[in-house]
């Protein structure tokens, strides 16, 4: 005989899944032109805001200078229109010009003001285009290989320069059957924060620890499963997406 042993036991279910990056970005240029320089190595870990590519900025600098010159010209036209309007107002008060002539001069002043606003907006657009010639990392992570060498022509919003993936934390995606989902929800109201332990293909122990942070809102009718997702730390970047 022996005294009975009473203790809490955790039931574990085994699933096969894959790792996915929390953030993944395809770097595409916002402007067209030849690549002037590249500022990272293939597979390098980069920080957010780090310079990666430079597209030849000279055409866009010239367009910005032209837009700034147009602002100066529009400002001069507006200043002259303001002076003409002030003179017209004084002449109308003295009945030296007609009211219709005064209204025409006022309309010309409004048109000059609108032209100046349009010229200033064009300067803002050209400043943006010039800034887009410097392509920086939108997230911190690891870069893939550069798709093109310096001198190659790239097209705005089309050419893929490289890809970036975040490394830590990393997600683990798996599919659970409907029966398991129902059991999880009946056993625990906090099923979304259940612990997860992961073993890689060449490992014998479940040494990677995480927790479930998402369960999809609908079952896959073809397979009768639902998508689950766990998140875990990956500080040294050892785990790779896919």
ABEGO torsion letter per residue (X at the ends): XBBBBBBBBBBBBBBBBBBBBABBBBBBBABBEBBABBABBBGBBBBBGBBABBBBAAAAAAAAAAAAAAAAAAAAAAAAAAAAAAAAAAAAAAGABBAAAAAAAAAAAAAAAAAAAAAAAAAAAAAAAAAAABBBBABBEBBBBBABBBGBBBBBGABBABBBBBAOBBBBBBBBBAAAAAAAAAABAAAAABBBBBBBAABABBABBBBBABBBABBBAAAGBBBBBBBBBBAAGABBBX
